[in-house]
């Protein structure tokens, strides 16, 4: 029996999103705060970068601790957590702005006569 395609009929219109689909469609908002790893983890830590991340998606809030040590970038929720790429972008932007400021600095060392 062939399948009949229905067009422009009552049952073929737009489907309504479920609450789960609407929540998945919302984007997360990340608020990043750098922390001092020596103060938070202790002086013997191998962590060189530590960031506190507040993720907001609709009415949900979630806090992440993202860190960089000798093995790479990690979140307390795992390496594949969505907060890790956000922190990496922010850290890269900070490094780029510092290097741009160093290049555009007007103070240059000169040899004295």
N, C-alpha and C positions, 0 to 999 in steps of 0.2 A: 504494500500500500504506500503510495508516494506521500511525502510530507508536503502539506500545503502551507505556503508562506502567507502570513496575514500582514497587510499593510494598511495604515490609516484606520485602524479599528480600535475600539475601546481598550482592549487588553494589551496593545502593543506600544503604548506611550512610554514616557519616561518612567523609570523605576525610582522609587523613593529610597534614599540612603538609609541604612540602619544606623543606629548610634555608634556602633563600632567602626563603620566605614567613615562616618563623619569625623570621629576622633583621629582616625588614621590619616585623613586628609589634612588635618590641621598641622601647621608647622610648629616645631619647638622653638622656643626663645631661650637663648643661653646667656647667662650673666656670669662672667669670668672674673675671678679674683686671685691674683698670685699670692702665694704664701711663702714664708721662709722655711725651707726644709730642715735647717739645723734646729730652729726653735720647735717645730712640730714633731720631727722624727728623732731628734737627738744629734749630738756631734759626730757619732760614729756611723752615720747613715751614708749609703751610696747614692741616695736620691739627690739629684742636682736641680730638678724643677718640680715644684708642687703647686697645683692649682685647685681651687675650690670652684665648682661649677654648679650653678643653680639652673636647672632645666624646668621650664614652664611650658606645658602643653594644655591649653584650655584652662581647666580648673585644677589640673594635677600639677604637683611640684615634686621634684626629685633632686636630691643633692648628690654630687659626684666628687670624689677626690681623684684627680688625675695626676700621675707622677711620671717622671723620666728618670731612669737609672741606667746602669750599664747594660741592661737587657733591652731597653727601648721604652716606648710610651705605653702606659697601662692605666686603667681605671680600676677602682675597687670592684666594679661590676664585671670586669673582664676586658680583654684586649680589644674586643670587637664592639665595645660600647660606643654609642653615637657621640658621646662627649669628647672622646679622644681626638677625632679629626678637627673639632672646633678649637680645642686647646692648641693643637699643632699649628693651625692657621694663625691663631693669636700670637703664639710664641715666635713664629716666623715673621709676622708683621712687626713685632717689637724689635727683633734683631735687625731687620731691614731698615727700620727707622733710625736705629742707633748707628748703623753703618752709613746711612745717608747723612746724618748729622755730622759724623766724623769727616766725611768727604767734603762737606760744605763749610767746614770750620774755617774761620778767617785767621786763626792762629796757626802759623807754620813755623817750623824751626828754620832759622837762617844762620849761616856762618857769620860770625863777627869778624871784622877786619882788625 
